[in-house]
Amino acid sequence: MQVLVRDNNVDQALRALKKKMQREGIFREMKMRDFFEKPSEKRAREKAEAVRRVRKLARKKMQREGLLPAARGR
């Protein structure tokens, strides 16, 4: 991963790097690798993530079609 430092502004480059790492999920993966995860726990987590992802996509689709009001905030 690479970030350009412009005008010797390291703080801005560091913020950009952290944002890229957050988007890529590197922090989450590092946290997951800290401790051993039992295979049954891994399956349950992955299934829950898949359910969350599917529900989010369905919610977004319904919002686009006008069946649900648009999300507030953010």
C-alpha positions in Angstrom: 0.0 0.0 0.0 1.4 3.4 -0.9 0.5 7.0 0.0 2.2 10.1 -1.4 3.5 12.7 1.0 2.9 16.2 -0.4 4.6 19.4 0.9 6.2 17.4 3.8 2.7 17.0 5.3 3.2 13.6 7.1 0.0 14.0 9.1 -2.2 14.2 6.0 -0.4 11.2 4.5 -0.9 9.2 7.7 -4.6 10.0 7.7 -4.8 8.9 4.1 -3.0 5.6 4.9 -5.2 4.9 7.8 -8.3 5.5 5.7 -7.0 3.1 3.0 -6.2 0.5 5.6 -9.7 0.8 7.1 -11.4 0.4 3.7 -9.3 -2.6 2.9 -10.2 -4.2 6.2 -6.6 -4.6 7.4 -7.3 -3.4 11.0 -10.2 -5.9 11.3 -8.0 -8.7 10.0 -5.2 -7.9 12.4 -7.6 -7.9 15.2 -9.0 -11.3 14.1 -5.5 -12.8 13.9 -4.6 -11.8 17.5 -6.4 -14.8 18.9 -7.2 -18.3 17.7 -10.7 -18.6 16.4 -12.4 -22.0 16.7 -13.7 -23.3 13.4 -17.3 -23.3 14.7 -16.9 -19.7 15.7 -15.4 -18.8 12.3 -18.4 -20.4 10.5 -20.9 -18.6 12.7 -19.1 -15.3 12.2 -18.9 -15.7 8.4 -22.5 -16.7 8.2 -23.6 -13.7 10.3 -21.5 -11.4 8.0 -23.1 -12.9 4.9 -26.6 -12.4 6.3 -25.7 -8.8 7.2 -24.4 -8.2 3.7 -27.5 -9.7 2.0 -29.8 -7.6 4.2 -27.9 -4.5 3.5 -28.0 -5.1 -0.3 -31.8 -5.8 -0.1 -32.3 -2.6 2.0 -30.3 -0.5 -0.5 -32.3 -2.0 -3.4 -35.6 -1.3 -1.8 -34.5 2.3 -1.1 -33.6 2.8 -4.8 -36.9 1.4 -5.9 -38.7 3.8 -3.5 -40.2 1.2 -1.3 -38.3 2.4 1.8 -37.5 6.0 2.8 -33.9 7.0 2.3 -31.5 6.5 5.2 -30.9 9.5 7.4 -27.5 10.7 8.8 -24.0 9.9 7.6 
